[in-house]
Each structure stands twice: as structure tokens, then as C-alpha cells.
Amino acid sequence: MSFIVVDKSWLQSLSDINVLKEIALKHRIVVTDILLYEISTTFDKSKKLSCFNKLLKLHNALEFLPNTGYIIRKEMRLPVVQHELEHKLYPRDLYPSFYEGLSKLADKNAKSGNIYNALYYNHFENKDVAFLKKIGSCISNYFPEIRRLKSGENKDTINKIIKAIGCDEGIVKSFYKNIYRISDVVHGINMFPPVELLSKKWALFRHVQVYLIAAIIYVGKYGDGNILIQSKKFGHDSVDYEYIISGALANGIATKDKLVKEIFTVCCPDGIIYS
């Protein structure tokens, strides 16, 4: 059975739970760390409870997926990595804990603290701005055709590059060698997997691909060299990129977000989208 990653925009807009039940007949519903985090940090309590209750009603159809940072660290640590999505999911023996957690989060009378807010804050909110600036600073060196491009100029060139990044693994692998060589000092990591090992099944590959596409989109919107705006946008949109990377690994996503659909379609032209 295939998998569908669900994002908050889609889940929150869902007015008929039967729609989710229909999808669950065909797919396993993937609940990501970022989804739990986003729901947990929703200011509107009624919307928060509604989202958790929707998931709880379909608990038998749910799978749980760690954040992409955890998956990437695991890929870098293990000598042999199994790349099918089922091997990236949280182990099934943790399911009772997730079910208990959902039950408490969906209970309006529960007094338990918001564990997801505290647990994932550092991963999702405290971004490495230096690393993001390095992506923006070297993008036009790698793609000279966008050098000194002004905001809104030459959209055909921007779209051509974005499409190429989506279909040509070689472009992503080549950029991977450049950006991670530059960023070693930033992250304090001395060794990344050889580029020859990477494929679309790696979270690390999808991470590079998605952020590379995003960098090109930002050049198209804000012009080349506008590093301050680009780094802020990377930080602001990083939650969306979590969904896209996870969705690309599953080859399926349910979202209402325009940017998420745009980049997912580029990365997975044969992927499944529910919108």
C-alpha cells in the first residue's frame, strides 16, 4: 500500500472526515513530526482539537515519520541504509505511545503539557542562518545564467532551471558536493556520504533538491544576491520544506499550500496529490 503525507493546511480545511476515510482505504496516512508540531502550536484551541480528533478517528490507518533532520542523521550514521519509506517510519512498537499521545491531545479536558511544542522547537524554529546564507550566496555561481538577475526578470530561465533540478539527479548531486563542502565548518561535520551513493530515495538528496529549488524560486522573486531576504524566507518556509521532503519520500502528499504543491510536483512528477 502507498503512503500519503498529510500537512496541516489540508487537515485543518477538511470538513468531512469521510474524505480522509476514503483516502485511508487506498493509502497509509503518514503523520510527520512537523504536523504534530504545527498542530500543537496552533493558537486557536478549537482548530487544534479538531485536527487531533480527525487523526484519532483514523488512528488505525496512521503511520508516524520522524523529522527529516533525524532521518538524514541516521542516513549519515549507518554504513548500510534501507531507503524504502517503511524503514524510515517510527517502529510499530511505538504506536501505542503515539495513540495515547493523540488521545490526550484530542481531549479538551486534558491538562497535560504540550510536549510537541517543547520537543521540536529547537529543530523547527532555531534555524542555522549561516548555512542558509551560504546556499543563497553560491547559487548564482553554480547557475551563472541567473547572475545579477533582478526581481521578476527572465521567468523562463528560472522555470527551466527549476524543472531541470526536478528531473536531473546529476544537478542535485553536483550541487550537493559544493554546498556541503562549504558548510562543513558551519555544522561541524567532517564527512558526508559519497555523492555516488545518493538517490531520490535518500532524505539527504531530497533535502538538497528541495532547498535548491527554493533558492532558485527566491532569486526569481527577489533577485540575485539578496541574501538577507532569502535567508529569512528559508527560515520562514522551512516548515513547508519538511512536508515536501517527507512527501517526496512517500511520493504522495495532501496539501492546500500552493508552494508545497509547486515544489512537490517538480520533485515528484508522478506523485499523488490530494488538494
Buried (B, 14 or more C-beta within 10 A) or exposed (E): EEBBBBBBBBBBEBEEEEEBEEBBEEBBBBBBBBBBBBBBBBEEEEBBBBBBBBBBBBBEBBBBBBBBBBBBBBBBEEEEBEBEBEEBBBEEEEBEEBBEBBBBBBBEEEEEEEEBEEEBEEBBEEBBBEBBBBBBBBBBEBBEEBEEBEEEBBEEBBBEBBEBBBEEBEBBBEBBBEBBEBBEEBEEEEEBBEBEEBEBBBBBBBBBBBBBBBBBBBBBBBBBBBBEBBBBBBBEBBBBBBBBBBBBBBBBBBBBBEBBBBBBBBBBEEBBBBE
